[in-house]
Every structure is written in C-alpha cells, then in structure tokens.
Amino acid sequence: MKAILIACCIALSGCAGLKEAIFPTPVACAPKDSPVAPKTLSNSVLSKLDDYHLLLVIAAERLELIDYAGKADAIIQACR
C-alpha cells in the first residue's frame, strides 16, 4: 500500500512538472475594452474601384490600422 502511494505521488509530481514545462498557463492581461481590429475592404471590392477611390480607401484604412497598431502595441508591452 505504501509503495502504491509513493508511486502515485511520484507520478503526480512528474506530471505537474511536465505540464508547467510544456503547457504554460495563459494569463489574461488584456483589458476587456481592448481595441478591436478595424474592418478593411476585401480585395474583390477594392478591384472594382477606380484608381482615385482606391487610393482614398487604402489611405484611410492605413491610418486606421496605424492607430490600431499603436493601441495594440501599448497593451502588448504592458502584458510583458
């Protein structure tokens, strides 16, 4: 009985160490009000635009993505 108990303790301690080494526990550090990625137009919609409107849409989406990247980067740096 004592040998079985010791074997179980060894097995459990071995599993705990393996779990920590292979499967890190995720930590939720991102706030609930994290920025949401902006919507972008699909390639099929963009292909139907003339050059002028295509340039305007791409420029507007670029500014939105730069703003989003700055906000997301601040959260990522805070989580490290």
GROMACS elastic network, one bead per residue, 0.5 to 0.9 nm:
[ bonds ]
;  ai    aj funct       b0    kb
    1     4     6  0.52175   500
    1     5     6  0.63361   500
    1     6     6  0.87412   500
    2     5     6  0.51438   500
    2     6     6  0.62419   500
    2     7     6  0.86246   500
    3     6     6  0.51064   500
    3     7     6  0.60825   500
    3     8     6  0.85959   500
    4     7     6  0.50299   500
    4     8     6  0.61531   500
    4     9     6  0.86528   500
    5     8     6  0.51400   500
    5     9     6  0.62699   500
    5    10     6  0.87050   500
    6     9     6  0.51049   500
    6    10     6  0.62161   500
    6    11     6  0.85916   500
    7    10     6  0.51504   500
    7    11     6  0.61241   500
    7    12     6  0.85931   500
    8    11     6  0.50413   500
    8    12     6  0.60676   500
    8    13     6  0.85350   500
    9    12     6  0.51294   500
    9    13     6  0.60635   500
    9    14     6  0.84325   500
   10    13     6  0.52065   500
   10    14     6  0.60235   500
   10    15     6  0.85826   500
   11    14     6  0.50992   500
   11    15     6  0.61978   500
   11    16     6  0.86995   500
   12    15     6  0.51087   500
   12    16     6  0.62199   500
   12    17     6  0.87486   500
   13    16     6  0.51240   500
   13    17     6  0.63575   500
   13    18     6  0.86678   500
   14    17     6  0.53207   500
   14    18     6  0.62227   500
   14    19     6  0.86048   500
   15    18     6  0.50363   500
   15    19     6  0.59728   500
   15    20     6  0.86110   500
   16    19     6  0.51275   500
   16    20     6  0.63416   500
   16    21     6  0.87161   500
   17    20     6  0.52782   500
   17    21     6  0.62651   500
   17    22     6  0.87434   500
   18    21     6  0.51039   500
   18    22     6  0.60596   500
   18    23     6  0.79584   500
   19    22     6  0.54487   500
   19    23     6  0.53156   500
   19    24     6  0.74558   500
   20    23     6  0.55640   500
   20    24     6  0.56085   500
   20    25     6  0.75088   500
   21    24     6  0.66930   500
   23    26     6  0.87939   500
   27    30     6  0.88017   500
   27    79     6  0.89151   500
   28    31     6  0.80921   500
   28    79     6  0.87570   500
   29    75     6  0.84681   500
   29    76     6  0.88753   500
   29    78     6  0.82734   500
   29    79     6  0.57777   500
   30    33     6  0.82774   500
   30    34     6  0.65947   500
   30    75     6  0.65641   500
   30    76     6  0.78556   500
   30    78     6  0.86604   500
   30    79     6  0.71264   500
   31    34     6  0.55083   500
   31    75     6  0.82304   500
   33    36     6  0.85755   500
   34    71     6  0.83260   500
   34    72     6  0.76191   500
   34    75     6  0.78863   500
   35    38     6  0.87445   500
   35    68     6  0.67950   500
   35    71     6  0.68234   500
   35    72     6  0.67299   500
   36    39     6  0.89950   500
   36    68     6  0.76710   500
   36    72     6  0.88793   500
   37    64     6  0.89260   500
   37    65     6  0.76587   500
   37    68     6  0.65307   500
   37    69     6  0.86844   500
   38    61     6  0.80063   500
   38    64     6  0.66706   500
   38    65     6  0.67151   500
   38    68     6  0.73078   500
   39    61     6  0.81947   500
   40    58     6  0.88645   500
   40    61     6  0.65214   500
   41    44     6  0.82153   500
   41    45     6  0.63302   500
   41    46     6  0.65829   500
   41    57     6  0.84309   500
   41    58     6  0.89506   500
   41    61     6  0.85841   500
   42    45     6  0.53923   500
   42    46     6  0.63141   500
   42    47     6  0.87111   500
   43    47     6  0.59902   500
   43    48     6  0.87798   500
   44    47     6  0.52346   500
   44    48     6  0.67960   500
   45    48     6  0.54522   500
   45    49     6  0.70605   500
   46    49     6  0.54448   500
   46    50     6  0.85719   500
   46    53     6  0.89672   500
   46    54     6  0.63716   500
   46    57     6  0.83858   500
   46    58     6  0.88385   500
   47    50     6  0.79728   500
   47    54     6  0.81454   500
   48    54     6  0.86971   500
   49    52     6  0.79649   500
   49    53     6  0.60194   500
   49    54     6  0.55115   500
   50    53     6  0.56412   500
   50    54     6  0.59641   500
   50    55     6  0.86261   500
   51    55     6  0.60995   500
   51    56     6  0.86758   500
   52    55     6  0.53003   500
   52    56     6  0.64299   500
   52    57     6  0.88307   500
   53    57     6  0.61140   500
   53    58     6  0.85095   500
   54    57     6  0.52199   500
   54    58     6  0.60862   500
   54    59     6  0.84913   500
   55    58     6  0.52004   500
   55    59     6  0.60217   500
   55    60     6  0.85442   500
   56    59     6  0.52059   500
   56    60     6  0.61536   500
   56    61     6  0.85974   500
   57    60     6  0.51584   500
   57    61     6  0.60772   500
   57    62     6  0.84388   500
   58    61     6  0.51282   500
   58    62     6  0.59647   500
   58    63     6  0.86930   500
   59    62     6  0.50139   500
   59    63     6  0.63721   500
   59    64     6  0.87790   500
   60    63     6  0.52931   500
   60    64     6  0.64144   500
   60    65     6  0.87328   500
   61    64     6  0.50640   500
   61    65     6  0.60942   500
   61    66     6  0.85875   500
   62    65     6  0.50852   500
   62    66     6  0.61294   500
   62    67     6  0.86135   500
   63    66     6  0.51359   500
   63    67     6  0.62398   500
   63    68     6  0.86297   500
   64    67     6  0.51577   500
   64    68     6  0.61748   500
   64    69     6  0.86020   500
   65    69     6  0.59775   500
   65    70     6  0.85621   500
   66    69     6  0.50765   500
   66    70     6  0.62652   500
   66    71     6  0.87809   500
   67    70     6  0.52731   500
   67    71     6  0.64567   500
   67    72     6  0.87117   500
   68    71     6  0.52061   500
   68    72     6  0.60298   500
   68    73     6  0.84129   500
   69    72     6  0.50720   500
   69    73     6  0.58520   500
   69    74     6  0.85358   500
   70    73     6  0.51644   500
   70    74     6  0.63433   500
   70    75     6  0.89107   500
   71    74     6  0.53005   500
   71    75     6  0.66372   500
   71    76     6  0.88687   500
   72    75     6  0.52096   500
   72    76     6  0.61902   500
   72    77     6  0.86433   500
   73    77     6  0.60316   500
   73    78     6  0.84910   500
   74    77     6  0.52446   500
   74    78     6  0.62368   500
   74    79     6  0.87733   500
   75    78     6  0.50812   500
   75    79     6  0.62937   500
   75    80     6  0.89651   500
   76    79     6  0.51487   500
   76    80     6  0.66164   500
   77    80     6  0.54067   500
